[in-house]
Amino acid sequence: MLVAGRTYPSARDRILDAAERLVVARGVNSLTVEAVITEAQISKGGFFHHFATKDALLTAIVDRLSKRMSDDAAERAARDPEPRGARLRAQIALAFDAGKLATAAPRALLLALIEAAGAQPEIARHLCELNGESFARDAAEDISEGRAIAIQLALDGYWLSQALGTVALTEGQMQALRDALLALAQPEAGAGRPPRRRRAPRKGGSS
């Protein structure tokens, strides 16, 4: 059924919202084209006009979720006085901002997408590509590749442990983890500066 009061700019958004509701309510394995068509109140032809396969639909859900979180991070990063690594530091801050993260990425939806990645190689490959783009962006902003990868894996582990309830951190422990990750997300000293020019040796003398 449609959400009351919701105005959709396109049939594509209607399909994506319907698919997200079904994934959250029933799990990714129960997501079928027929179920989405019924939930979105759209024709089969309308569905296939936007999505050739169910994998294409899941990929679009991943991209839309990624954009929501990216937009939130960009908004926070714009207030950071140091532009290098600002998006990464914003991503860390958002991971510990439970209210904001829950709005952008409902826990049930994220867990369902993890399930989809484990069962469908195409979704896993797409997520790998998104992570690779993030690592490249951070490296271009003078965050060492090793630290960028370590931060991302730490955030993934933190979020998953909170979603599954496998780790109970105190407020102090969460703050300590946040501070440690933010410290790692600072640009390397001297990076991004033009190299110093060496003086040419004087004629007849030592360099």
C-alpha positions as CSV (number, residue, x, y, z in Angstrom):
1,M,0.0,0.0,0.0
2,L,1.1,3.6,-0.6
3,V,2.2,5.8,2.3
4,A,-0.5,8.4,3.0
5,G,0.5,11.9,2.1
6,R,3.6,10.9,0.2
7,T,4.2,12.7,-3.1
8,Y,6.5,10.8,-5.5
9,P,8.5,12.7,-8.1
10,S,8.8,9.5,-10.1
11,A,7.6,6.0,-10.4
12,R,11.2,4.9,-9.7
13,D,11.1,6.4,-6.3
14,R,7.7,4.8,-5.6
15,I,9.2,1.4,-6.5
16,L,12.3,1.9,-4.4
17,D,10.3,3.0,-1.3
18,A,8.0,0.0,-1.8
19,A,11.0,-2.4,-2.0
20,E,12.6,-0.9,1.1
21,R,9.4,-1.4,3.1
22,L,9.2,-5.0,1.9
23,V,12.8,-5.7,2.7
24,V,12.4,-4.3,6.2
25,A,9.1,-6.1,6.9
26,R,9.9,-9.5,5.4
27,G,13.6,-9.8,4.6
28,V,15.5,-9.6,1.4
29,N,14.8,-13.3,0.4
30,S,11.1,-12.6,0.2
31,L,11.5,-9.6,-2.1
32,T,10.0,-10.5,-5.5
33,V,9.1,-8.4,-8.5
34,E,5.4,-9.4,-8.0
35,A,5.5,-8.2,-4.3
36,V,7.1,-4.9,-5.3
37,I,4.5,-4.3,-8.0
38,T,1.7,-4.9,-5.6
39,E,3.2,-2.8,-2.9
40,A,4.0,0.1,-5.2
41,Q,0.7,-0.2,-7.1
42,I,2.5,-0.1,-10.5
43,S,2.3,-2.2,-13.6
44,K,4.8,-4.9,-14.4
45,G,5.8,-2.9,-17.5
46,G,6.4,0.1,-15.3
47,F,8.6,-1.9,-13.0
48,F,10.8,-3.3,-15.8
49,H,11.0,0.1,-17.4
50,H,13.1,1.2,-14.4
51,F,14.7,-2.1,-13.2
52,A,15.7,-5.0,-15.5
53,T,16.2,-7.4,-12.6
54,K,15.7,-7.8,-8.9
55,D,19.5,-7.4,-8.5
56,A,19.3,-4.1,-10.3
57,L,16.6,-3.0,-7.8
58,L,18.8,-4.0,-4.9
59,T,21.7,-2.2,-6.3
60,A,19.6,1.0,-6.7
61,I,18.6,0.6,-3.0
62,V,22.2,0.4,-2.0
63,D,23.0,3.5,-4.1
64,R,20.2,5.5,-2.6
65,L,21.1,4.6,0.9
66,S,24.7,5.4,0.2
67,K,23.6,8.8,-1.2
68,R,21.5,9.6,1.9
69,M,24.5,8.9,4.2
70,S,26.9,10.8,1.8
71,D,24.6,13.8,1.8
72,D,24.5,13.8,5.6
73,A,28.3,13.5,5.7
74,A,28.8,16.3,3.2
75,E,26.6,18.6,5.2
76,R,28.7,18.0,8.4
77,A,32.0,18.1,6.4
78,A,31.2,21.6,5.1
79,R,31.6,22.9,8.7
80,D,35.0,21.3,9.1
81,P,37.8,24.0,8.9
82,E,40.2,21.4,7.5
83,P,38.9,20.2,4.1
84,R,41.4,17.3,3.8
85,G,39.7,14.2,5.3
86,A,36.6,16.2,6.3
87,R,34.2,13.7,4.7
88,L,35.9,10.8,6.5
89,R,35.7,12.6,9.9
90,A,32.1,13.4,9.2
91,Q,31.4,9.8,8.5
92,I,32.9,8.8,11.8
93,A,30.9,11.4,13.7
94,L,27.7,10.2,12.0
95,A,28.4,6.6,13.0
96,F,28.2,7.7,16.6
97,D,25.1,9.9,16.0
98,A,22.5,7.2,16.5
99,G,19.5,9.4,15.7
100,K,20.9,10.8,12.4
101,L,22.2,7.4,11.3
102,A,18.9,5.7,12.1
103,T,17.1,8.2,9.9
104,A,19.4,7.8,6.9
105,A,19.9,4.0,7.3
106,P,17.3,2.0,9.2
107,R,19.0,-0.9,11.0
108,A,16.7,-3.5,9.5
109,L,17.4,-2.3,6.0
110,L,21.2,-2.3,6.5
111,L,21.0,-5.8,7.9
112,A,18.9,-7.0,5.0
113,L,21.5,-5.5,2.5
114,I,24.3,-7.3,4.3
115,E,22.3,-10.5,3.9
116,A,21.9,-9.7,0.2
117,A,25.6,-9.1,-0.2
118,G,26.3,-12.5,1.3
119,A,23.9,-14.3,-1.1
120,Q,24.3,-12.3,-4.3
121,P,27.8,-11.7,-5.7
122,E,26.7,-8.7,-7.9
123,I,25.6,-6.8,-4.8
124,A,28.8,-7.7,-3.0
125,R,30.9,-6.5,-6.0
126,H,29.0,-3.2,-6.1
127,L,29.6,-2.6,-2.4
128,C,33.3,-3.3,-2.9
129,E,33.3,-0.7,-5.7
130,L,31.7,1.9,-3.4
131,N,34.3,1.2,-0.6
132,G,37.1,1.4,-3.1
133,E,35.9,4.8,-4.2
134,S,35.9,5.9,-0.6
135,F,39.4,4.7,0.0
136,A,40.6,6.5,-3.1
137,R,38.9,9.7,-2.0
138,D,40.5,9.6,1.4
139,A,44.0,8.9,0.0
140,A,43.6,11.9,-2.3
141,E,42.9,14.0,0.8
142,D,46.2,13.0,2.4
143,I,44.8,10.3,4.7
144,S,47.1,7.3,4.3
145,E,45.4,4.3,2.6
146,G,46.1,2.0,5.6
147,R,44.5,4.4,8.0
148,A,41.5,5.0,5.7
149,I,40.9,1.2,5.4
150,A,41.4,0.7,9.2
151,I,38.8,3.4,10.0
152,Q,36.2,2.0,7.6
153,L,36.6,-1.5,8.9
154,A,36.4,-0.2,12.5
155,L,33.2,1.7,11.7
156,D,31.7,-1.4,10.0
157,G,32.6,-3.5,13.0
158,Y,31.2,-0.9,15.4
159,W,27.9,-0.6,13.6
160,L,27.5,-4.3,13.2
161,S,28.2,-5.0,16.9
162,Q,25.6,-2.4,17.9
163,A,23.0,-3.7,15.4
164,L,23.5,-7.3,16.7
165,G,23.9,-6.4,20.3
166,T,27.2,-8.3,20.6
167,V,29.2,-5.5,22.3
168,A,27.9,-3.2,25.0
169,L,30.1,0.0,25.2
170,T,29.7,2.6,27.9
171,E,29.4,6.3,26.9
172,G,33.0,6.7,27.9
173,Q,34.1,3.8,25.7
174,M,32.2,5.1,22.7
175,Q,33.7,8.5,23.1
176,A,37.2,7.0,23.4
177,L,36.6,5.0,20.2
178,R,35.2,8.0,18.4
179,D,38.2,10.2,19.5
180,A,40.7,7.5,18.4
181,L,39.2,7.2,14.9
182,L,39.0,11.0,14.5
183,A,42.7,11.2,15.4
184,L,43.5,8.7,12.7
185,A,41.4,10.6,10.2
186,Q,43.7,13.7,10.3
187,P,45.8,14.4,7.2
188,E,49.4,13.4,7.4
189,A,51.8,16.1,8.5
190,G,53.4,17.8,5.6
191,A,51.2,16.1,3.1
192,G,49.6,18.2,0.4
193,R,52.4,20.8,0.6
194,P,54.7,21.4,-2.4
195,P,58.1,19.8,-2.0
196,R,61.0,22.0,-0.9
197,R,63.4,22.8,-3.7
198,R,66.9,21.7,-3.2
199,R,69.6,24.3,-3.7
200,A,72.0,23.6,-6.5
201,P,75.6,23.0,-5.3
202,R,78.0,25.9,-5.7
203,K,80.6,25.6,-8.4
204,G,83.9,24.4,-7.1
205,G,82.5,23.5,-3.7
206,S,80.7,20.6,-2.0
207,S,76.9,20.3,-2.1
